[in-house]
């Protein structure tokens, strides 16, 4: 069922120490074929230059409603997201991460998607812009997620790096979502499952595309496994024994080691492989050995 009005759209960006990424994220939010009505950056106790960078964008773009909101009560993504969603005045809330770089038609696509009044939330594919073979990985990731969305009968999913939700739907389920102060769950999956259990419709929109950093693979294998298994912890918290969650975790773990190795030798800015980082590591190691020898003399 179509809506007659053009829905207003806010973009919410939770941020904790994101000085490396927040500038490019905001550039993409501003460079849209259809401008957002609000851009809300929620600062969660950052100790770097995140706040000053956002303020520079506010000063440089006085015609755009760029809001900087401080969430200081809790450290964590769920309470920070909630704060941003609660501040939004628009009909649709777009949600991305601070390292997201949305496509130029992202807001336009959201407006078109939510013209259908049956859609309560939406998510789309993500391409990882700083890893090698990015378009192959994007294609595989997109096909897997689309298949899961079409075939899973026990759940739906949202991607925090690329999602949108109708404000009325958020207000209806806000009190049912978990605050997750222990940081053990996927807050985006928790929100998706809460919506699904309460009969809200989540769409997978193939043309709603955002880029994200592959920085997650920089962590240790154990930390990455703990991150991946948040999915099953989240589904279990909702009483769902999800085959889809197990498939997702398997795909993530199978891809972790090759992508992590390739990314180590990959220069994302110049889109090429390089051994300079390896040489740098050898140089550092040699320097440490020389220092130990010098200390022993």
N, C-alpha and C positions, 0 to 999 in steps of 0.2 A: 504494500500500500504506500503510495507516494505522499510526501508532505508538500504543501504548496509554498511554504516559506523557505528562505535560504538560511540554514542554521548557523548561528554564531559559534566560533571555535576558539577555545583557549588551548595553549600548549603549556604543559607543566613539565618542568625539568628539575628533579631532585638532584642536589649536588653536595658532595662532601670532598673537599680538597681536589677539585677538578680543574686546576689552572692549565693543565696540558691540553684540555679538550673543550672547555666551555666556550671559548671564542669561536671556534669553527662550528660548534653546535648552534650558537646564536646566529652566525652568518647564514647558515642554511635555513633557519627559521624565518629570517628576514627576507631571504631571496626566494619568495614564493610567488607562483603565478596567481594565487588568490591569498591575500594577506590574512593572517590570523587576527582575531579581535583582541586577544591578550597573549602575552608571553610571561609566564610566571616561573621564575627561578627560585627554588626553595633551598636556601643555604642551611646545611645541617652541621653547624659547629666547625666550619672550615678554618684551618690555621694557615693556609697559603694565600695566594692572590686571587682566589675565585671571586670574592666580593668586589674587589677593585676592578676586575675585568668586566664584570656585569655592569657596574656603575658607569664605566666608560661607554658601554653600548647604550645605556640609558641616555647619557648626555649626547651621544652622536645621533640618536634616533628619537628626538622628542615627539615626533608625530606618531610613534608606535607605543602602545601601552605595554611597556616592559616593566614588570614588577619584580622587586627583590624582597622576598619574605624570609625571615629568619625563624627556623624551627629549632629551639634550644632545649626543649623539655626532654627529648629522648634522642639517643644516637641510633639511627637505623633507617632503612629505606622505607618500611611500611608507615611509620609515623610521619616521615618527611613527605611521602606521597600524599597521605591523608591531608596534611596541612595544605598542600598545593591544591588538591581537589576541592577542599572546603573554601578556598579563597576564590575559586573560579566563578565568574558570573555568567559565562557563556552557556549555551545549550548543550554543546558537545565539548568534552575535555579530551584533548590529545595528550598522550603521555609518552615521553621518550627519556632515555638516559642522557647524562651529560656528555657522553662520547658518541651519541647518535648524530648522524648527518642525514637528514631527511631529504628525499628527492624533491625537486622544485615544485612538483604538482601534488605534494603530500596533503596539504590542507585542502586543495581543490578536490582531491580524491575522497577525503573524509566527508566533505560537504555532499558530494554526489552519493556516497555510500549511505549516509544517514538521511538522505531524502526519503529512503524507504523506512517508514515508521515501524516496521517489524524488527529492524535492527536496533539492538540495545547497546552492543559493543562490537568492536572490530579489531582485528590484528592483520598483519601482513608479513611478507618475507623480509628477511634481513640479509644484507651482504656485508661481509667483513672486509673492510677496505684496507687493512694493513697486514694481510696475510697473502702468501703466494697462491696461485691458482684460484684466485678469489671468485671468478665467475663459474668455475666448475663446482666449487664448494657451495656457492650460492644456489646453483641449479639443484644439487643434491639435497641441500637443506630445504629448499622450497618444495620439492617434490615429496619429501618425507613428511613435512608439516601439513601439506595439503591433503595427503593420503590419510594422515591421522585424523585431521578435522572431518573428513568425509566418512570415515569408517568407525571411529570411536563412538560407542553408544553410552559409555559410562562417564564421559567428561568432555570438556572443551578446554582450550588453552588461550592465554593471551601472552604476548611478549612485551615485557616492560620497556624494551628499546623501541617498540613500534606498536602502539595501540591507541585506541580511542574508546570512550564510553559516554553514553548519554548521561547528562547530569542527573536527570530524574532517576535513572537506574542506579547510579552511585548513591544517591540519597536514600534509596530504598534498601540497599544492602550494606551500607557503611557500618552499621552497628553489628553486623554479622561477620565481618572480616576480622582476621587475627592481627594483633599489633606486632607480634613476633619479636619481642624485645631481646630474646635469646639468639636471634638471627640464625634460625635453623631451617626456615622454610623458604620457598619461592613465593614472594608476596604477589607476583602477577598470576601465578597458578592458583593461589588461594583465592584471589578475587574472581578468577574465571570459574572455579568450581562453585563458589558461592552464588554467582550469577546463574550458572547452569542449574544448580539445585533448586533455585527459586524461579525457574521457568523464564529466564531472560535469554534472548537470542544473541549468540555471538557469531559474527560472520568472519570468514577468512577471505580477505580482499587481496587478490593477487597483484593488483596494480598499486597497492598502498605500500610503497617500498622505502626502507630506511637503511642507511649504513650504520655499522657499529664497529668498535675496535675489537680485535681478537686478543686483547691484553690478558684475558682470562687464562690463556694457555701458558702464560709466563709463570704461573704458580706451580708448586711442586705437584707430582702425581697424587700424593695423598690429599693435598688441599683441593685439587681438581675433582677427585673422587667424592670428597665430602660435599663439594658444590653440586656435582651431578646428582648425588643421592638425595639432595633436598627435594627433588621431584617426588620420590616415593614417600618421603616423610610428609610432604604436603598432601598427597592423595590419601595416605593412611589417616591423617588428621581429619579428613572428611569422610572416613569410612569407605573409601573406594580402593579396591584391589585392582590396580590399573595395569593391564597389559601394555597399554600405550606408554606409560611411564617407564616400564622396563625396556621397551624398545628404544625409547629416547636416550636413556642412560647408556645402553649398549652402543648406540651410534656415537654418542659423545666420547666414550672411552676409547672406541676403536679409532676415532679421528684424532684424539689428543696427541699421541706420541708422534705420528708423522707430521702433523701441522706444527707442533711445537718445535720439532727439529728443523723443518723448512723455514719457519719464521725466524729462527735464530740467524740464518744466513741471508735473510731477505731485507732489502732496503725498500721500504714502502714508499718513501718520497720519490724515488727514482724508478720504482717498479722493476727492480732487477735484483738478482742474487749477488752477494758480495762476501768475501772472506775477511773483510776488514775487522768485523767484530771478533772473529776468531783470533786474528793477529793481535787485537787489543787485549784479549784474554791471556794470550801467551805472554804478552809484554808485562801485564800486571803480575802474572805468576812468576815470571823471571825476576821482576823487581822485588817481590816478596821473598824469593829464595836468596837474592843478593843481600837483602836486609837482614835475614836470619844469619847468613854467613858473616856479615859485618858485625852483628851483635855477638857472635861467638868468638871473634878475634880478641 
